[in-house]
Amino acid sequence: MNYNEGQVALKREPGIDWLKGLAIICVVLGHAIEGSPMYQKTEWLQVLKSAIYTFHMPLFFFLSGCTCAVSAHRNTFRKKSEEICNLLVLYIFWSGVMYIGKSVLPGVATVVYNTGFIHCLLFAPVAPYWYMIVLCLYKAVAIAGGGA
């Protein structure tokens, strides 16, 4: 490891990158299976989707924890706070895009929101973005626990 200006320069771990890639493929595959017209009629597709859903998000959380722990040694409190703010801005922006899209095109959307936008942000996250808010909370807990 090289030390530059008080920070640790770390190289990427190929195993973590490989596992992230696997988890992303599983997310795409799981969603593709669920959206398939054959899904309701084919038992093995239902079993495969269930198998994927048992581990792909826990794997993401595990990998986030690994990378958060490593980055905690090289990032300051300010840097970690900026990461949380950036995630929150992206969460709010893309949730807004989805909320407006689902409100304007209710016939196309699979879920139509009957509550206000703030309620959705705080209590019923737009489906694809719930992970971002949980990751923000995870990082905030890590900062509060001295992990930053």
C-alpha positions in Angstrom: 0.0 0.0 0.0 1.1 3.5 -0.8 0.5 6.4 1.5 -0.2 9.7 -0.2 -1.2 12.8 1.7 -2.4 10.8 4.7 -4.7 8.5 2.7 -4.3 4.9 1.9 -4.2 4.0 -1.8 -6.0 0.7 -2.2 -6.2 -1.4 -5.3 -9.4 -3.0 -6.4 -10.2 -6.6 -5.2 -11.0 -8.7 -8.3 -13.1 -11.1 -6.1 -15.4 -8.3 -4.9 -15.7 -6.9 -8.5 -16.6 -10.4 -9.7 -19.2 -10.8 -7.0 -20.7 -7.4 -7.8 -21.0 -8.4 -11.4 -22.7 -11.7 -10.4 -25.2 -9.9 -8.2 -26.0 -7.4 -11.0 -26.6 -10.3 -13.4 -28.8 -11.9 -10.9 -30.9 -8.7 -10.4 -31.4 -8.4 -14.2 -32.1 -12.1 -14.6 -34.6 -12.1 -11.7 -36.4 -9.1 -13.1 -36.4 -10.6 -16.6 -37.8 -13.9 -15.3 -40.5 -12.1 -13.3 -41.5 -10.0 -16.3 -41.7 -12.9 -18.6 -45.1 -14.0 -19.9 -44.0 -17.6 -19.1 -43.4 -16.8 -15.4 -46.8 -17.7 -14.1 -47.0 -20.9 -16.1 -43.6 -22.3 -15.6 -42.7 -23.7 -12.2 -38.9 -23.9 -12.7 -38.8 -20.2 -13.6 -40.6 -19.4 -10.3 -38.1 -21.6 -8.4 -35.2 -20.0 -10.2 -36.5 -16.5 -9.4 -37.0 -17.5 -5.7 -33.5 -18.9 -5.6 -32.0 -15.7 -7.0 -34.1 -13.5 -4.6 -32.8 -15.4 -1.6 -29.3 -14.2 -2.0 -28.8 -11.4 -4.5 -29.7 -8.4 -2.2 -28.0 -9.9 0.9 -24.9 -10.2 -1.4 -25.2 -6.5 -2.3 -25.4 -5.6 1.3 -22.5 -7.8 2.2 -20.3 -6.3 -0.6 -21.4 -2.7 0.4 -20.3 -3.5 3.9 -16.9 -4.8 2.7 -16.3 -1.7 0.5 -17.6 0.7 3.1 -15.3 -0.8 5.7 -12.3 -0.4 3.4 -13.2 3.1 2.3 -13.7 4.2 5.9 -10.0 4.0 6.4 -9.3 6.5 3.6 -12.3 8.8 3.7 -13.0 11.6 6.1 -16.3 12.3 7.8 -16.9 15.1 5.3 -16.3 12.7 2.3 -18.7 10.1 3.8 -21.4 12.8 4.4 -21.0 14.0 0.8 -21.5 10.4 -0.4 -24.7 10.1 1.6 -26.0 13.5 0.3 -25.2 12.5 -3.3 -27.1 9.2 -2.9 -30.0 11.1 -1.4 -30.1 13.6 -4.3 -30.1 10.7 -6.8 -32.7 8.9 -4.8 -35.0 11.9 -4.7 -34.5 12.8 -8.4 -35.1 9.3 -9.8 -37.9 8.6 -7.4 -39.5 11.8 -8.7 -39.0 10.8 -12.3 -40.7 7.4 -11.6 -43.4 9.0 -9.5 -44.3 11.5 -12.2 -44.1 8.8 -14.9 -46.4 6.4 -13.0 -48.8 9.3 -12.3 -48.9 10.5 -15.9 -49.0 7.0 -17.5 -51.1 4.9 -15.0 -52.1 2.5 -17.8 -48.4 1.7 -18.5 -47.2 1.6 -14.9 -47.5 -1.6 -12.9 -47.9 0.5 -9.7 -49.9 3.7 -9.4 -49.3 5.9 -6.3 -52.4 7.1 -4.5 -50.3 9.0 -1.9 -48.2 12.1 -2.1 -44.6 12.2 -3.2 -43.2 12.9 0.2 -45.1 9.9 1.7 -43.6 7.7 -1.1 -40.1 9.0 -0.4 -40.3 8.4 3.3 -42.5 5.3 3.7 -43.0 3.6 0.4 -39.9 4.0 -1.8 -40.3 3.6 -5.5 -39.4 -0.1 -6.1 -36.1 0.1 -7.9 -34.6 2.7 -5.5 -35.3 1.4 -2.1 -31.7 0.1 -2.0 -30.3 3.6 -2.2 -32.1 4.8 0.8 -31.1 1.8 2.8 -27.5 2.3 1.8 -27.7 5.9 3.0 -29.0 4.7 6.3 -26.2 2.0 6.4 -23.6 4.6 5.8 -25.0 7.0 8.4 -24.9 4.2 11.0 -21.3 3.5 10.0 -20.4 7.2 10.5 -22.3 7.3 13.8 -20.5 4.2 14.9 -17.1 5.7 14.2 -16.6 4.0 10.8 -15.9 7.2 8.9 
